[in-house]
Amino acid sequence: MPRYRNPPGHVRVFGAGKGMAEVDLIDDLELRRRKLRYRAWHRGTREMDLVLGRFVDAELARLTPPALAELEALMEVPDPELFAWVIGQSVVPASFDTPLFRRLAEFNRAGGGVR
């Protein structure tokens, strides 16, 4: 067995002060938030980019993991349907009529953060 001249010493690992599960959870939430921000601004129609993008920019940091899941579900709805719900042109299905959706609709009716 070879002998090392300088045996390995104490090595500091980034994030070692936190439990690994906590680091993974933080990384997972940050990754979800980044994906949601990108998807909100790259919908396919400029109207929905503005509706969702502005809301996400203003509210994303405050969203809890369950609210992130609701937002991810809203992202799966086709643009024309979601836009009609937000502007009140059609009835929102009960499964999507959540507090988060109502915040999104109110945010956009109030000007969408535009000043």
PAZAPA-4460 file (N, C-alpha, C; in steps of 0.05 Angstrom, whole numbers, plus 32768, in hexadecimal, padded with zeros to 4 digits):
% residues 115
    n_x    n_y    n_z   ca_x   ca_y   ca_z    c_x    c_y    c_z   seq   type   mol
   8011   7FE9   8000   8000   8000   8000   8012   8019   8000     1      M     A
   800E   802C   7FED   801F   8043   7FEC   801A   8056   8003     2      P     A
   802F   8063   800C   802D   8077   8021   802D   8092   8014     3      R     A
   801C   80A4   801E   801B   80BF   8014   802D   80D1   8024     4      Y     A
   803B   80E3   8016   804C   80F6   8025   803B   8109   8036     5      R     A
   8025   8113   802A   8013   8125   8038   7FF8   8118   803B     6      N     A
   7FF3   810C   8052   7FD9   80FF   8055   7FC2   8113   8053     7      P     A
   7FAB   810B   8048   7F95   811D   8045   7F8D   8129   8060     8      P     A
   7F88   8142   8060   7F7F   8150   8079   7F61   8155   8078     9      G     A
   7F59   8167   8089   7F3D   816F   808A   7F35   817E   8071    10      H     A
   7F20   8176   8064   7F17   8183   804B   7EFC   8190   8051    11      V     A
   7EF9   81A9   804A   7EDF   81B7   804D   7ECF   81B3   8034    12      R     A
   7EB6   81AD   8038   7EA4   81A8   8022   7E8F   81BE   8022    13      V     A
   7E8A   81CA   800B   7E76   81DF   8009   7E5B   81D4   8012    14      F     A
   7E4E   81E3   8024   7E34   81DB   802E   7E35   81C6   8044    15      G     A
   7E4D   81C0   804E   7E50   81AB   8062   7E43   81B3   807C    16      A     A
   7E3E   81CC   8081   7E32   81D5   809A   7E14   81CE   809B    17      G     A
   7E09   81C9   8084   7DEC   81C2   8083   7DEA   81A4   807E    18      K     A
   7DD4   8199   8087   7DCF   817D   8080   7DCC   817A   8062    19      G     A
   7DD5   8164   8058   7DD3   8160   803B   7DB6   8161   8031    20      M     A
   7DA4   8157   8041   7D88   8158   8039   7D7E   8174   8036    21      A     A
   7D87   8186   8048   7D80   81A2   8047   7D8C   81AF   802E    22      E     A
   7DA5   81A9   8027   7DB1   81B4   800F   7DA3   81AA   7FF7    23      V     A
   7D9C   8191   7FF5   7D8D   8186   7FDE   7D72   8194   7FDB    24      D     A
   7D64   8198   7FF2   7D4A   81A5   7FF1   7D4C   81C1   7FE7    25      L     A
   7D60   81D0   7FF0   7D64   81EC   7FE7   7D6A   81EC   7FC9    26      I     A
   7D7C   81DA   7FC1   7D83   81D8   7FA4   7D6B   81D1   7F93    27      D     A
   7D5A   81BE   7F9D   7D43   81B6   7F8E   7D2F   81CD   7F8B    28      D     A
   7D2A   81DC   7FA1   7D18   81F3   7F9F   7D23   8208   7F8C    29      L     A
   7D3D   820E   7F8E   7D49   8222   7F7D   7D47   8219   7F5F    30      E     A
   7D4C   8200   7F5A   7D4A   81F6   7F3E   7D2D   81F8   7F34    31      L     A
   7D19   81F1   7F45   7CFD   81F4   7F3D   7CF6   8211   7F37    32      R     A
   7D00   8223   7F48   7CFA   823F   7F44   7D06   824A   7F2A    33      R     A
   7D1F   8242   7F24   7D2C   824A   7F0B   7D1D   8240   7EF3    34      R     A
   7D14   8227   7EF4   7D05   821B   7EDD   7CEB   822A   7EDA    35      K     A
   7CDD   822F   7EF0   7CC4   823D   7EEF   7CC7   8259   7EE3    36      L     A
   7CDC   8267   7EEB   7CE0   8282   7EE1   7CE5   8281   7EC2    37      R     A
   7CF5   826E   7EBA   7CFA   826B   7E9D   7CE1   8265   7E8E    38      Y     A
   7CD2   8251   7E98   7CB9   8249   7E8B   7CA4   8260   7E8A    39      R     A
   7CA4   8270   7E9F   7C91   8286   7EA0   7C97   829B   7E8B    40      A     A
   7CB0   82A0   7E85   7CB7   82B4   7E71   7CBA   82A9   7E55    41      W     A
   7CB7   828F   7E51   7CBA   8282   7E37   7CA2   8270   7E31    42      H     A
   7C8A   827C   7E31   7C71   826D   7E2E   7C6B   8266   7E11    43      R     A
   7C71   8278   7DFF   7C69   8275   7DE3   7C59   828C   7DD9    44      G     A
   7C49   8298   7DEB   7C3B   82B1   7DE3   7C45   82C7   7DF6    45      T     A
   7C48   82DE   7DEA   7C53   82F5   7DF9   7C40   82FD   7E10    46      R     A
   7C26   82FA   7E0B   7C13   8302   7E20   7C17   82F1   7E39    47      E     A
   7C1A   82D6   7E36   7C1E   82C5   7E4C   7C3A   82C8   7E59    48      M     A
   7C4E   82CF   7E48   7C68   82D6   7E54   7C65   82ED   7E68    49      D     A
   7C56   8301   7E60   7C52   8318   7E72   7C41   8311   7E8A    50      L     A
   7C2B   8302   7E86   7C19   82FA   7E9C   7C28   82EA   7EB1    51      V     A
   7C35   82D4   7EA8   7C43   82C3   7EBB   7C5E   82CD   7EC3    52      L     A
   7C6D   82D8   7EB0   7C88   82E1   7EB6   7C89   82F7   7ECC    53      G     A
   7C78   830B   7EC9   7C77   8320   7EDD   7C6F   8315   7EF8    54      R     A
   7C5B   8304   7EF9   7C52   82F8   7F12   7C68   82E8   7F1F    55      F     A
   7C75   82D7   7F0F   7C8B   82C7   7F1A   7CA2   82D8   7F24    56      V     A
   7CA9   82ED   7F15   7CBE   82FF   7F1F   7CB7   830C   7F3A    57      D     A
   7C9E   8313   7F3D   7C96   8320   7F56   7C91   830E   7F6D    58      A     A
   7C88   82F5   7F68   7C7F   82E4   7F7D   7C8F   82CA   7F82    59      E     A
   7CA0   82C3   7F70   7CAD   82A8   7F72   7CBC   82A3   7F8C    60      L     A
   7CCB   82B6   7F95   7CDB   82B2   7FAE   7CC9   82AC   7FC6    61      A     A
   7CB0   82B5   7FC6   7C9E   82B1   7FDC   7C8E   8297   7FDA    62      R     A
   7C8F   828A   7FC4   7C7E   8272   7FC1   7C89   825A   7FD0    63      L     A
   7C77   824D   7FDE   7C7E   8234   7FED   7C7F   821D   7FD9    64      T     A
   7C8B   8206   7FE2   7C8B   81EF   7FD0   7C6F   81E7   7FC6    65      P     A
   7C5A   81E7   7FD7   7C40   81E0   7FCB   7C36   81F4   7FB6    66      P     A
   7C3C   820E   7FBB   7C35   8222   7FA7   7C45   821F   7F8D    67      A     A
   7C5E   8217   7F90   7C6F   8211   7F78   7C62   81FB   7F68    68      L     A
   7C58   81E6   7F75   7C4B   81D0   7F67   7C32   81DA   7F59    69      A     A
   7C22   81EC   7F65   7C0B   81F8   7F58   7C13   8207   7F3F    70      E     A
   7C28   8217   7F42   7C32   8227   7F2B   7C3C   8214   7F15    71      L     A
   7C4A   81FF   7F1C   7C53   81EC   7F08   7C3B   81DF   7EF9    72      E     A
   7C25   81DA   7F07   7C0D   81CF   7EFA   7C01   81E4   7EE7    73      A     A
   7C00   81FD   7EF0   7BF6   8213   7EDE   7C07   8215   7EC5    74      L     A
   7C20   8210   7EC7   7C32   8212   7EB0   7C2B   81FE   7E9A    75      M     A
   7C1D   81E9   7EA2   7C16   81D4   7E8F   7BFD   81DB   7E7F    76      E     A
   7BEE   81EF   7E88   7BD6   81F7   7E7A   7BDD   8206   7E60    77      V     A
   7BD0   8200   7E4A   7BD6   820E   7E31   7BD0   822C   7E34    78      P     A
   7BE0   823C   7E26   7BDE   8259   7E28   7BC2   8265   7E24    79      D     A
   7BB4   825D   7E0F   7B99   8269   7E0B   7B86   8265   7E22    80      P     A
   7B86   824C   7E2E   7B75   8246   7E44   7B7D   8257   7E5D    81      E     A
   7B96   8256   7E63   7BA0   8264   7E7B   7B9B   8282   7E79    82      L     A
   7BA0   828D   7E61   7B9C   82AA   7E5D   7B7E   82B1   7E61    83      F     A
   7B6C   82A0   7E56   7B4F   82A5   7E5A   7B47   82A4   7E77    84      A     A
   7B53   8292   7E86   7B4D   8290   7EA3   7B57   82A9   7EB2    85      W     A
   7B6F   82B2   7EAB   7B7B   82C8   7EB9   7B6B   82E2   7EB4    86      V     A
   7B63   82E6   7E9C   7B54   82FF   7E96   7B36   82FD   7E9C    87      I     A
   7B2E   82E6   7EA5   7B12   82E2   7EAC   7AFF   82DD   7E95    88      G     A
   7B0A   82D5   7E7F   7AFA   82D0   7E67   7AEC   82B4   7E68    89      Q     A
   7AF8   82A2   7E77   7AEB   8288   7E7A   7AEE   827E   7E97    90      S     A
   7ADD   826B   7E9F   7ADC   8261   7EBA   7AF5   8250   7EC0    91      V     A
   7B01   8254   7ED7   7B18   8244   7EDF   7B0F   822A   7EEA    92      V     A
   7B19   8213   7EE0   7B11   81FA   7EEC   7B19   81F9   7F0A    93      P     A
   7B09   81EA   7F19   7B0C   81E9   7F36   7B28   81DF   7F3E    94      A     A
   7B34   81CD   7F2E   7B4E   81C3   7F35   7B64   81D8   7F32    95      S     A
   7B5F   81ED   7F23   7B73   8203   7F1F   7B6B   821C   7F2F    96      F     A
   7B54   821D   7F3A   7B4B   8235   7F48   7B56   8234   7F65    97      D     A
   7B70   8239   7F67   7B7E   8238   7F80   7B85   8254   7F8A    98      T     A
   7B8D   8257   7FA3   7B96   8272   7FAC   7BAC   827D   7F9B    99      P     A
   7BBE   826C   7F91   7BD4   8275   7F80   7BCA   8280   7F66   100      L     A
   7BB7   8272   7F59   7BAB   827C   7F40   7B9E   8297   7F45   101      F     A
   7B8F   8299   7F5B   7B81   82B2   7F60   7B95   82C9   7F65   102      R     A
   7BAC   82C3   7F71   7BC1   82D7   7F74   7BCC   82DF   7F59   103      R     A
   7BD0   82CC   7F47   7BD9   82D1   7F2C   7BC6   82E3   7F1D   104      L     A
   7BAC   82DC   7F1E   7B98   82EB   7F10   7B96   8308   7F1B   105      A     A
   7B95   830A   7F35   7B94   8325   7F42   7BAC   8336   7F3C   106      E     A
   7BC3   8329   7F3C   7BDC   8337   7F36   7BDB   8343   7F1A   107      F     A
   7BD1   8334   7F07   7BCF   833E   7EEB   7BB9   8352   7EE7   108      N     A
   7BA3   834F   7EF5   7B8D   8362   7EF3   7B95   837D   7F00   109      R     A
   7BA7   837C   7F13   7BB0   8394   7F21   7BC7   83A2   7F12   110      A     A
   7BCE   8397   7EFB   7BE3   83A4   7EEB   7BFC   8394   7EE7   111      G     A
   7BFD   837D   7EF4   7C13   836A   7EF0   7C2E   8375   7EF8   112      G     A
   7C2E   8386   7F0C   7C47   8390   7F15   7C52   83A7   7F04   113      G     A
   7C43   83AF   7EF0   7C4C   83C6   7EDF   7C46   83E0   7EED   114      V     A
   7C59   83F1   7EEE   7C55   840B   7EFB   7C5B   8421   7EE9   115      R     A
***
